């Protein structure tokens, strides 16, 4: 039997709330037909805030339970909608809260953290007022752009991985990075260099990466391409001349060969066209060398606050031994090592451990021990090769540490656990395991690391309850 197709309907609706992806939700009920109740329709709308009244077009409206649409017209602005025509709009997506006044963004994220914790039985009163930014624009120290098949250079359109929105300006990138992008785009045009086509797997230029240290001012530019720089010597030399002439703070220009089918900024071979293969950066008074593939906090202003909060919650002193799980290149390790008797760091990525060791040496810290291992195996091995720490710090990926690792931490039995999270959902799920090992949640501090996105960082302290 063929399914009935209903007419397209144009509806004027009011956004009830935003979901955890920052999308507007409307719970709409159709007028009832004869002898039946009204059908419920969940409408998901982008680029809106709660309270917006919008006009939407819904094909087959009565024949579906959910519709994801863009609005046709904004009829009436909600109370939190930003009222400033000069604010840049990010058409590529990734910043779903960009239409919301910043104070409301902070409120949204605060409630997000509280909601996930309450769902797992924790007290929402432990959540402190979120720490926002004084200027929540142009805060990123790293941008990765993609070359499109038709000459674009920008970000993927949200929901369409193959469509690239050319970046003319950005609400997230420093003005200098926007200027670099413009130089690179003009260079590509002047030499008629092709962008990479994701469908045919053909084309030369794949990605542009830019990194800038807000502390030292040093700039890094990286081109990812499917051919070596030697095969395009005239074009590569010209790009070097353009960038080095226009940007006196250019410290690193690198050409990276990437012929892998997977759409990631990975490297087969690298050639330094100008300067060195890293830039110098600083965080919380410590010096770090940053390579193009180094994971480093993308918002240094808020990263400083994360470090300060972790140190405050840990209350670490020279009689304590500290373990930094998921230590990366030592963002938290170095300031903790300076205040601890000794520090051990565990990280599965070998290049990050090499960087952590070098960073500790560069900063004159000789009380550190770094080992390459996954978290669970590292916890088992550490006691044998290093000993028992008094404090455990962890900053896992967005997916969280997971139940197996958290149970290992619980059995490990340090008095305090300081957890730095970039995902309140996985944070709440992880903390449940520590509660089962006799740990009590003491304080939760959200930090807005990425304004205009739905992401929120959180620093928490769990402490062993003394029986």
C-alpha positions as CSV (number, residue, x, y, z in Angstrom):
1,X,0.0,0.0,0.0
2,X,1.4,3.3,-1.1
3,X,2.1,5.8,1.7
4,X,-0.1,8.9,1.6
5,X,1.7,12.1,0.7
6,X,0.2,15.2,2.4
7,X,0.4,18.8,1.1
8,X,3.2,21.2,1.8
9,X,2.3,23.6,4.6
10,X,3.6,27.1,5.4
11,X,3.5,27.5,9.2
12,X,4.2,30.4,11.6
13,X,5.7,28.9,14.7
14,X,7.5,30.0,17.8
15,X,10.8,28.4,18.9
16,X,10.2,26.6,22.2
17,X,13.8,26.0,23.2
18,X,17.3,25.1,21.8
19,X,18.6,21.5,22.0
20,X,22.1,20.6,23.0
21,X,23.3,21.2,19.4
22,X,22.0,24.7,19.5
23,X,19.1,24.0,17.1
24,X,15.7,25.5,17.7
25,X,12.9,23.1,18.6
26,X,9.2,23.5,17.9
27,X,6.7,21.0,19.3
28,X,3.9,21.6,16.8
29,X,0.4,20.0,16.9
30,X,-1.7,19.9,13.7
31,X,-5.3,20.8,13.9
32,X,-7.2,17.5,14.4
33,X,-8.9,15.8,11.4
34,X,-12.4,14.5,11.7
35,X,-12.6,11.7,14.2
36,X,-8.8,11.9,15.2
37,X,-6.5,13.8,17.5
38,X,-4.1,16.4,16.2
39,X,-0.8,14.9,14.9
40,X,2.4,16.0,16.6
41,X,5.3,17.3,14.6
42,X,8.8,18.1,15.9
43,X,10.3,21.0,13.8
44,X,14.0,21.6,14.1
45,X,15.1,25.0,12.9
46,X,18.6,26.4,12.4
47,X,19.9,30.0,13.1
48,X,17.3,30.8,15.7
49,X,17.0,31.5,19.4
50,X,14.3,30.6,21.9
51,X,11.2,32.8,21.5
52,X,11.8,33.6,17.8
53,X,8.6,33.5,15.7
54,X,9.5,32.2,12.3
55,X,7.8,31.1,9.1
56,X,8.7,27.7,7.8
57,X,7.8,25.5,4.9
58,X,7.2,21.8,5.6
59,X,6.7,19.4,2.7
60,X,4.4,16.5,3.5
61,X,3.7,18.2,6.8
62,X,1.0,15.8,8.2
63,X,2.8,12.8,7.0
64,X,5.9,13.1,9.2
65,X,6.8,13.3,12.8
66,X,10.0,15.4,12.4
67,X,11.2,18.1,10.0
68,X,14.6,19.8,9.9
69,X,14.4,23.1,8.1
70,X,15.7,26.6,7.7
71,X,13.2,29.4,8.3
72,X,11.8,31.4,5.4
73,X,11.3,34.6,7.4
74,X,11.9,35.9,10.9
75,X,8.6,37.3,12.0
76,X,9.4,38.4,15.5
77,X,12.7,38.2,17.4
78,X,13.0,36.3,20.7
79,X,14.3,38.1,23.8
80,X,17.8,36.7,23.5
81,X,18.4,37.4,19.8
82,X,21.3,39.7,19.2
83,X,20.4,43.1,17.9
84,X,23.5,44.2,16.1
85,X,23.8,44.2,12.3
86,X,27.6,44.8,12.4
87,X,28.2,41.3,14.0
88,X,29.7,38.9,11.4
89,X,27.7,35.9,10.6
90,X,29.4,32.5,10.1
91,X,27.5,31.0,7.2
92,X,29.5,27.7,7.3
93,X,27.9,26.6,10.6
94,X,29.7,25.4,13.7
95,X,28.6,28.5,15.7
96,X,24.9,27.8,16.3
97,X,24.7,30.3,19.1
98,X,26.0,33.2,17.1
99,X,22.5,34.9,16.9
100,X,22.2,34.8,20.7
101,X,23.3,37.7,23.0
102,X,26.4,36.5,24.9
103,X,24.9,36.7,28.3
104,X,22.2,34.2,27.2
105,X,24.8,32.0,25.6
106,X,26.5,31.7,29.0
107,X,23.1,31.0,30.7
108,X,22.4,28.2,28.1
109,X,25.8,26.5,28.7
110,X,25.4,26.8,32.5
111,X,22.1,25.1,32.3
112,X,23.5,22.4,30.0
113,X,26.2,21.5,32.6
114,X,23.6,21.5,35.4
115,X,21.2,19.3,33.4
116,X,23.7,16.5,32.6
117,X,24.9,16.4,36.2
118,X,21.3,16.3,37.7
119,X,20.4,13.5,35.3
120,X,23.2,11.4,37.0
121,X,22.1,12.4,40.5
122,X,24.5,15.2,41.3
123,X,23.5,18.4,43.0
124,X,23.2,21.3,40.5
125,X,24.0,23.8,43.3
126,X,27.6,22.6,43.1
127,X,27.9,24.3,39.7
128,X,29.5,27.7,40.0
129,X,28.6,30.7,37.7
130,X,30.2,30.1,34.3
131,X,33.3,32.1,33.5
132,X,32.8,33.9,30.2
133,X,35.0,36.1,28.0
134,X,35.3,39.9,28.1
135,X,35.6,39.9,24.2
136,X,34.1,36.7,22.8
137,X,35.3,37.3,19.2
138,X,38.4,36.4,17.2
139,X,39.7,34.2,20.0
140,X,41.1,31.2,18.1
141,X,44.8,30.8,17.8
142,X,44.4,28.0,15.2
143,X,42.2,27.8,12.0
144,X,42.0,25.0,9.5
145,X,40.4,25.9,6.2
146,X,39.6,23.7,3.2
147,X,40.2,24.4,-0.5
148,X,37.1,23.8,-2.5
149,X,36.9,22.4,-6.1
150,X,35.6,25.7,-7.4
151,X,38.2,28.0,-5.9
152,X,36.7,28.5,-2.5
153,X,38.8,28.5,0.7
154,X,36.9,28.3,3.9
155,X,34.8,26.0,6.1
156,X,32.5,23.2,5.3
157,X,28.8,24.1,5.3
158,X,27.1,22.5,8.3
159,X,25.4,19.3,7.2
160,X,27.1,19.3,3.8
161,X,30.7,18.0,4.0
162,X,31.3,18.6,0.3
163,X,30.3,22.2,0.1
164,X,32.9,24.8,1.1
165,X,31.8,28.3,2.1
166,X,34.5,30.8,1.1
167,X,35.7,32.8,4.1
168,X,35.7,36.5,3.5
169,X,36.0,37.3,7.2
170,X,35.5,35.4,10.5
171,X,34.0,36.1,13.9
172,X,36.5,33.5,15.4
173,X,39.7,34.1,13.6
174,X,42.1,37.0,14.3
175,X,42.2,39.6,11.6
176,X,45.8,38.6,10.7
177,X,44.6,35.0,9.8
178,X,41.9,36.5,7.6
179,X,44.6,38.5,5.8
180,X,46.7,35.4,5.4
181,X,43.7,33.6,3.9
182,X,43.2,36.4,1.4
183,X,46.9,36.3,0.3
184,X,46.7,32.5,-0.2
185,X,43.4,32.8,-2.1
186,X,44.9,35.4,-4.5
187,X,48.1,33.3,-4.9
188,X,46.0,30.2,-5.8
189,X,44.0,32.3,-8.4
190,X,47.2,33.9,-9.9
191,X,48.8,30.4,-10.5
192,X,45.5,28.7,-11.4
193,X,46.1,26.0,-8.8
194,X,43.2,23.5,-8.4
195,X,41.5,22.8,-5.2
196,X,40.9,19.2,-4.1
197,X,37.7,17.6,-5.3
198,X,36.3,15.2,-2.7
199,X,34.2,13.3,-5.2
200,X,36.8,12.7,-7.9
201,X,39.8,12.6,-5.5
202,X,41.6,15.0,-7.8
203,X,43.2,18.4,-7.4
204,X,46.3,19.9,-5.8
205,X,45.4,22.1,-2.8
206,X,43.6,20.5,0.2
207,X,43.9,22.5,3.4
208,X,45.3,25.7,4.8
209,X,46.3,25.7,8.5
210,X,47.2,28.9,10.4
211,X,48.5,29.1,14.0
212,X,49.4,32.2,15.9
213,X,50.8,32.6,19.4
214,X,48.9,35.4,21.2
215,X,51.9,35.6,23.6
216,X,54.9,35.7,21.3
217,X,53.1,36.9,18.1
218,X,54.7,34.2,16.0
219,X,52.7,33.0,13.0
220,X,52.7,29.6,11.3
221,X,51.2,28.9,7.9
222,X,50.8,25.3,6.5
223,X,49.7,24.2,3.0
224,X,48.5,20.7,2.6
225,X,48.7,19.5,-1.0
226,X,48.8,16.3,-3.1
227,X,52.1,17.1,-4.8
228,X,55.5,18.0,-3.4
229,X,56.6,21.6,-3.2
230,X,59.6,20.8,-5.5
231,X,57.2,20.0,-8.3
232,X,55.7,23.5,-8.0
233,X,58.9,25.5,-7.2
234,X,57.8,28.7,-8.9
235,X,54.5,28.8,-7.1
236,X,56.0,27.8,-3.8
237,X,58.7,30.4,-4.0
238,X,56.1,33.0,-4.9
239,X,53.9,32.1,-1.9
240,X,57.0,32.3,0.4
241,X,57.9,35.8,-0.9
242,X,54.3,37.1,-0.6
243,X,53.8,35.9,3.0
244,X,57.2,36.7,4.4
245,X,57.0,40.2,2.9
246,X,53.5,41.0,4.2
247,X,53.8,39.3,7.6
248,X,57.0,40.2,9.5
249,X,56.0,37.8,12.3
250,X,55.9,34.8,10.0
251,X,58.1,32.2,11.8
252,X,57.1,29.0,10.0
253,X,55.8,28.3,6.5
254,X,55.5,24.6,5.7
255,X,54.4,22.6,2.7
256,X,52.9,19.2,3.7
257,X,52.4,16.4,1.2
258,X,49.0,14.6,1.8
259,X,47.8,12.1,-0.8
260,X,45.7,10.1,1.6
261,X,42.1,9.5,0.6
262,X,40.9,10.2,4.1
263,X,39.9,13.9,4.5
264,X,42.2,14.8,7.4
265,X,45.1,17.2,7.7
266,X,47.8,14.5,7.9
267,X,51.3,14.4,6.7
268,X,53.4,12.0,4.5
269,X,56.2,14.4,4.0
270,X,57.0,18.0,5.1
271,X,59.1,20.8,3.6
272,X,59.9,24.0,5.5
273,X,59.6,26.8,2.9
274,X,60.4,29.6,5.4
275,X,61.6,29.8,9.1
276,X,61.4,26.6,11.2
277,X,59.0,23.8,11.6
278,X,57.5,25.1,14.9
279,X,56.5,28.3,16.6
280,X,57.0,29.4,20.2
281,X,54.0,29.9,22.5
282,X,53.4,30.6,26.1
283,X,50.7,29.6,28.6
284,X,50.5,30.5,32.3
285,X,54.1,31.6,32.1
286,X,55.5,28.5,30.6
287,X,57.1,28.1,27.2
288,X,55.9,25.6,24.6
289,X,57.1,24.6,21.1
290,X,54.1,24.2,18.8
291,X,54.3,22.1,15.6
292,X,51.6,22.0,13.0
293,X,50.2,18.7,14.4
294,X,50.5,19.7,18.1
295,X,47.3,19.7,20.1
296,X,47.2,22.9,22.1
297,X,44.3,24.9,23.6
298,X,42.7,26.9,20.8
299,X,41.6,29.7,23.1
300,X,44.6,30.8,25.1
301,X,42.7,33.4,27.2
302,X,40.3,30.8,28.6
303,X,43.0,28.1,28.7
304,X,44.8,30.3,31.3
305,X,41.7,30.2,33.4
306,X,41.4,26.4,33.1
307,X,45.0,26.0,34.4
308,X,44.4,28.4,37.2
309,X,41.2,26.6,38.3
310,X,42.8,23.2,38.2
311,X,45.7,24.4,40.4
312,X,43.3,26.1,42.8
313,X,41.1,23.0,43.1
314,X,44.0,20.6,43.5
315,X,45.7,22.8,46.1
316,X,48.9,21.1,45.1
317,X,52.1,21.6,47.2
318,X,55.8,20.5,47.2
319,X,55.0,17.5,49.4
320,X,52.6,16.0,46.8
321,X,53.2,13.8,43.8
322,X,50.9,14.5,40.8
323,X,49.8,12.3,37.9
324,X,48.6,14.0,34.7
325,X,46.5,11.5,32.7
326,X,46.0,12.3,29.0
327,X,48.8,14.8,29.5
328,X,49.3,15.8,25.8
329,X,52.3,18.1,25.4
330,X,52.2,19.2,29.0
331,X,49.7,22.1,29.1
332,X,48.7,21.2,32.7
333,X,51.8,19.1,33.5
334,X,54.3,22.0,33.6
335,X,52.5,24.3,36.0
336,X,51.6,21.3,38.2
337,X,55.2,20.1,38.1
338,X,56.4,23.5,39.3
339,X,54.3,23.2,42.4
340,X,54.6,19.5,43.1
341,X,57.3,17.3,44.5
342,X,57.2,15.2,41.3
343,X,54.9,14.8,38.3
344,X,54.2,11.9,36.0
345,X,52.4,12.2,32.7
346,X,50.7,9.5,30.6
347,X,49.7,10.0,27.0
348,X,49.1,7.5,24.2
349,X,50.5,9.7,21.4
350,X,54.3,9.3,21.3
351,X,54.9,12.6,19.5
352,X,53.1,14.4,22.3
353,X,55.2,12.7,25.0
354,X,58.4,13.7,23.1
355,X,57.1,17.3,23.1
356,X,56.1,17.2,26.8
357,X,59.6,16.0,27.7
358,X,61.2,18.8,25.6
359,X,58.8,21.4,27.0
360,X,59.7,20.4,30.5
361,X,63.4,20.6,29.7
362,X,62.9,24.0,28.0
363,X,61.3,25.3,31.2
364,X,64.0,24.0,33.5
365,X,61.7,21.3,35.2
366,X,63.7,18.2,36.2
367,X,61.0,16.6,38.4
368,X,58.9,15.1,35.5
369,X,58.4,11.6,34.2
370,X,56.5,11.0,31.0
371,X,55.5,7.7,29.5
372,X,53.7,6.6,26.3
373,X,50.7,4.4,27.1
374,X,47.0,4.2,27.0
375,X,45.3,5.4,30.2
376,X,44.4,2.0,31.7
377,X,47.7,0.2,31.0
378,X,49.6,3.3,32.1
379,X,47.8,3.4,35.4
380,X,48.8,-0.2,36.1
381,X,52.4,0.3,35.1
382,X,53.0,3.6,36.8
383,X,52.8,2.3,40.3
384,X,55.6,-0.2,39.4
385,X,57.9,2.2,37.7
386,X,57.2,5.5,39.4
387,X,55.1,5.0,42.5
388,X,51.8,6.2,44.0
389,X,50.7,9.8,43.4
390,X,48.7,11.9,45.8
391,X,46.7,13.7,43.1
392,X,45.3,12.6,39.8
393,X,44.5,15.2,37.0
394,X,42.8,14.2,33.8
395,X,41.8,16.1,30.6
396,X,40.4,13.4,28.3
397,X,39.0,13.8,24.8
398,X,35.4,14.8,24.1
399,X,34.2,11.2,24.4
400,X,35.4,11.2,28.0
401,X,37.6,8.7,29.8
402,X,35.0,5.9,29.8
403,X,33.9,3.5,32.5
404,X,36.9,1.2,32.3
405,X,39.4,4.0,32.8
406,X,37.3,5.7,35.5
407,X,37.1,2.4,37.4
408,X,40.9,2.1,37.1
409,X,41.2,5.6,38.5
410,X,38.8,4.7,41.4
411,X,40.9,1.7,42.2
412,X,44.0,3.8,41.9
413,X,42.8,5.6,45.0
414,X,44.3,9.1,45.0
415,X,42.8,11.4,47.6
416,X,41.8,14.0,45.0
417,X,40.8,13.8,41.3
418,X,40.7,17.0,39.2
419,X,38.8,16.4,36.0
420,X,39.0,19.0,33.1
421,X,36.2,18.3,30.6
422,X,35.3,19.5,27.2
423,X,31.9,17.7,27.2
424,X,29.5,17.9,30.1
425,X,27.6,14.8,29.0
426,X,30.6,12.5,29.1
427,X,31.8,14.3,32.2
428,X,28.6,13.4,34.1
429,X,28.8,9.8,32.9
430,X,32.4,9.5,34.0
431,X,31.9,11.0,37.5
432,X,29.3,8.3,38.3
433,X,32.0,5.7,38.4
434,X,34.1,7.7,40.9
435,X,31.1,8.1,43.1
436,X,30.9,4.3,43.4
437,X,34.5,4.3,44.7
438,X,33.7,6.6,47.5
439,X,34.5,10.0,45.9
440,X,32.3,13.0,46.5
441,X,31.8,15.8,44.0
442,X,33.0,19.0,45.7
443,X,32.9,21.8,43.1
444,X,32.0,22.3,39.4
445,X,33.3,25.3,37.4
446,X,32.1,25.8,33.8
447,X,34.3,27.9,31.5
448,X,33.2,29.2,28.1
449,X,36.1,28.2,26.0
450,X,34.4,28.5,22.6
451,X,31.8,31.3,22.5
452,X,29.0,31.0,19.9
453,X,29.4,27.2,19.8
454,X,27.6,24.8,22.1
455,X,30.8,23.5,23.6
456,X,31.6,24.2,27.3
457,X,34.7,23.3,29.4
458,X,34.3,22.3,33.0
459,X,36.8,21.9,35.8
460,X,35.6,19.7,38.7
461,X,37.1,18.4,42.0
462,X,36.2,14.9,43.3
463,X,37.6,14.0,46.7
464,X,37.8,10.7,48.5
465,X,35.3,10.5,51.4
466,X,37.2,9.5,54.6
467,X,35.4,6.6,56.3
